[in-house]
Amino acid sequence: MKRLFLTFLLTVAAFSVTAQNSYNNQTATTPPESGRYEIITSSIALRETYLLDKETGDTWQLVSGYSGYKWEQISRQEHPHDIIPEHHKGAVYQITLSGISVKGSYLINTITGATWKLYEDSDTGRVFWGTVSSPE
């Protein structure tokens, strides 16, 4: 009887862990190499949905307006190492979002390593990409 009860408890625990893991998994697709644009969405908050132009580094945040959703451009500070080789064609930029906190959002020039962190202006509530100093 103890063995049967223990087996029952272990089975319930296994189902519980499986259910929790499947709930926290986010769904994503792999964009084609030749694609210019990519949508990046945080698993933490719908508010953290971005559109990235992988060739120019231009980014937009999905915002709710009076007439529905729209893309609002995010400004980016100049970075001294943000260089794209003259004859380069294709993707250069990538966004990474933390799975723990929305404050861990970064934009990177994958050729030079120039990096920006996403900040929010406390006065206006608008977000912008602020530079992160390059490694020496």
Backbone torsions as a table, in degrees:
resi	resn	phi	psi	omega
1	MET	NA	-41.2	178.4
2	LYS	-62.3	-40.7	-179.3
3	ARG	-63.5	-41.8	178.8
4	LEU	-64.6	-42.8	178.7
5	PHE	-64.1	-42.8	179.2
6	LEU	-64.0	-41.4	177.3
7	THR	-62.2	-41.9	177.9
8	PHE	-61.0	-46.1	-179.7
9	LEU	-62.3	-43.8	179.3
10	LEU	-64.3	-38.4	178.2
11	THR	-64.7	-44.4	178.6
12	VAL	-63.0	-42.1	179.2
13	ALA	-63.8	-41.4	179.6
14	ALA	-63.3	-43.5	177.6
15	PHE	-64.3	-38.5	179.7
16	SER	-63.3	-46.2	179.3
17	VAL	-63.8	-43.0	179.3
18	THR	-62.3	-42.3	-179.9
19	ALA	-64.8	-41.5	179.0
20	GLN	-65.2	-43.2	-179.0
21	ASN	-64.7	-40.7	-178.7
22	SER	-70.6	-27.8	178.8
23	TYR	-70.1	-37.2	-175.4
24	ASN	-85.4	-9.5	-179.6
25	ASN	-72.2	134.7	176.2
26	GLN	-98.2	155.3	-179.6
27	THR	-101.9	134.2	179.0
28	ALA	-147.2	155.4	174.3
29	THR	-112.6	163.0	176.5
30	THR	-99.5	116.2	-178.1
31	PRO	-68.7	148.7	178.5
32	PRO	-65.6	147.5	-179.7
33	GLU	-56.9	-35.4	-176.3
34	SER	-82.9	-6.0	-178.8
35	GLY	-71.5	140.5	-178.8
36	ARG	-90.8	-34.7	-175.3
37	TYR	-111.8	151.4	178.2
38	GLU	-144.5	140.8	173.2
39	ILE	-100.8	129.7	179.6
40	ILE	-118.2	125.8	-178.3
41	THR	-125.1	132.8	176.9
42	SER	-75.7	143.4	175.3
43	SER	-79.7	-6.3	-177.7
44	ILE	-89.0	-44.0	-174.7
45	ALA	-147.9	133.3	177.8
46	LEU	-59.2	-29.7	179.7
47	ARG	-58.0	-24.6	-177.6
48	GLU	-94.1	65.8	177.4
49	THR	-121.0	125.0	-173.2
50	TYR	-127.3	151.4	172.0
51	LEU	-113.3	127.6	-177.7
52	LEU	-118.2	129.8	167.9
53	ASP	-89.7	104.7	-172.0
54	LYS	-68.7	-14.8	179.3
55	GLU	-89.7	-34.4	-176.2
56	THR	-107.1	-19.5	-175.7
57	GLY	84.2	0.4	176.6
58	ASP	-65.6	140.4	-177.9
59	THR	-136.6	153.7	178.4
60	TRP	-136.4	150.3	175.1
61	GLN	-109.9	138.4	177.6
62	LEU	-76.4	122.5	-179.2
63	VAL	-128.1	156.3	178.8
64	SER	-95.6	125.6	178.6
65	GLY	-116.7	-174.1	-179.5
66	TYR	-63.1	-34.3	-177.1
67	SER	-104.7	20.5	179.3
68	GLY	117.6	-161.4	-178.5
69	TYR	-82.5	151.3	175.9
70	LYS	-151.3	161.1	177.2
71	TRP	-92.8	124.8	178.2
72	GLU	-109.8	123.7	-175.9
73	GLN	-66.3	144.1	178.5
74	ILE	-105.8	125.8	178.6
75	SER	-73.4	157.2	-177.7
76	ARG	-137.0	128.2	177.0
77	GLN	-68.4	149.2	176.8
78	GLU	-67.7	140.4	179.3
79	HIS	-123.2	130.2	-176.8
80	PRO	-62.8	-20.9	-179.0
81	HIS	-103.0	12.2	179.1
82	ASP	-84.8	85.0	-176.1
83	ILE	-125.3	136.9	174.0
84	ILE	-116.1	124.1	179.1
85	PRO	-53.7	144.6	-172.0
86	GLU	-52.2	-44.3	-175.3
87	HIS	-103.0	16.2	-179.2
88	HIS	-73.6	135.4	175.5
89	LYS	-123.1	136.3	174.9
90	GLY	112.0	-168.1	-173.9
91	ALA	-65.4	138.4	177.5
92	VAL	-128.1	-36.2	-170.8
93	TYR	-106.2	152.6	179.6
94	GLN	-144.3	144.6	174.1
95	ILE	-112.2	139.4	173.4
96	THR	-127.2	136.6	179.4
97	LEU	-117.4	139.6	176.7
98	SER	-71.8	143.0	175.0
99	GLY	-84.3	-1.2	-176.3
100	ILE	-108.3	-40.3	-175.3
101	SER	-143.9	141.4	177.8
102	VAL	-68.7	-14.7	178.8
103	LYS	-73.0	-12.7	-178.4
104	GLY	-96.4	56.9	-179.6
105	SER	-111.6	127.9	-175.8
106	TYR	-132.6	147.3	173.2
107	LEU	-116.7	135.7	-178.7
108	ILE	-135.0	140.8	168.3
109	ASN	-84.8	109.0	-171.6
110	THR	-72.6	-9.8	177.7
111	ILE	-86.2	-46.4	-174.8
112	THR	-103.8	-17.3	-177.4
113	GLY	88.0	0.3	176.7
114	ALA	-54.8	132.7	-172.9
115	THR	-131.2	143.8	175.2
116	TRP	-128.0	148.2	175.9
117	LYS	-112.2	143.9	179.5
118	LEU	-82.0	125.0	178.5
119	TYR	-120.1	159.4	174.5
120	GLU	-119.2	128.1	177.4
121	ASP	-71.5	119.2	-175.4
122	SER	-68.1	-23.2	179.3
123	ASP	-80.0	-42.8	-174.5
124	THR	-102.5	-21.0	-176.7
125	GLY	81.2	-2.1	179.5
126	ARG	-79.8	146.1	178.8
127	VAL	-96.7	154.6	177.8
128	PHE	-151.8	157.7	177.4
129	TRP	-92.2	114.9	176.6
130	GLY	-100.7	143.5	-175.7
131	THR	-67.5	149.5	171.9
132	VAL	-116.7	129.6	-177.3
133	SER	-62.3	144.7	-177.5
134	SER	-76.2	153.2	177.1
135	PRO	-67.0	147.4	-178.3
136	GLU	-97.8	NA	NA
